[in-house]
Structure formats: structure tokens, C-alpha cells
């Protein structure tokens, strides 16, 4: 499972970081980025992806 954040769609709500903080963090622009694709278990990464209000995170 490899999460990818589309920074054009990201509005910086931070839910992904709250759910999977070892995988996602907010960058200096207030947008989510992936810091470690395997930082959290698959269920938490999936929840982070599913919780994105703009569907900016996809999983490959």
C-alpha cells in the first residue's frame, strides 16, 4: 500500500495526520505529505485516505 497525496486537491484539514501521524504530516504550505508509506498499519492508512474530504489521497 502506497499512499499518494495530490497537493492540488489537499485543503490541509489534517485528518489524515490525526489518524496516521507516522505516515502523513503537514508541510510548510499546510498541505499533507507522505513521510513514510509504511509508518502506520494498513487500516490506519486506509482510514486516513478515506477521511480526506477532497479525496486528495489515493492508494496504489
C-alpha positions in Angstrom: 0.0 0.0 0.0 1.5 3.3 -1.1 -0.4 6.5 -0.3 -0.1 9.4 -2.6 -1.3 13.0 -1.8 -2.5 15.2 -4.6 -1.4 18.6 -3.3 -3.6 20.4 -5.7 -6.7 18.8 -4.1 -5.4 18.9 -0.5 -7.1 21.6 1.6 -5.0 20.9 4.7 -7.7 19.7 7.0 -5.2 17.4 8.8 -7.5 14.4 9.4 -5.0 12.1 7.7 -2.3 13.3 10.1 -4.5 12.8 13.1 -5.3 9.2 12.1 -1.9 8.1 10.7 0.7 10.5 12.0 3.6 8.2 11.2 2.6 8.2 7.6 1.4 11.7 6.9 2.4 15.2 8.1 1.6 18.7 7.1 4.3 20.6 5.1 5.2 24.3 5.4 2.4 25.1 3.0 -0.2 23.4 5.2 -0.7 20.5 2.8 -0.4 16.8 3.7 2.6 14.9 2.5 3.7 11.3 2.9 6.7 10.9 5.2 6.7 7.1 5.5 4.3 5.0 3.3 4.6 2.1 5.9 4.6 4.3 9.0 1.2 3.1 10.2 -0.7 -0.1 9.8 -2.7 -0.6 6.6 -6.1 0.0 8.4 -5.0 3.4 9.7 -3.6 4.5 6.4 -6.8 3.4 4.7 -8.8 5.4 7.3 -6.6 8.5 6.7 -7.3 8.1 2.9 -11.0 7.6 3.4 -11.4 10.5 5.7 -10.0 13.1 3.3 -12.9 15.4 2.5 -11.5 16.2 -1.0 -10.3 12.7 -1.8 -6.8 14.0 -2.3 -5.2 10.8 -1.1 -5.0 7.7 -3.2 -3.6 4.3 -2.5 -1.5 2.3 -5.0 
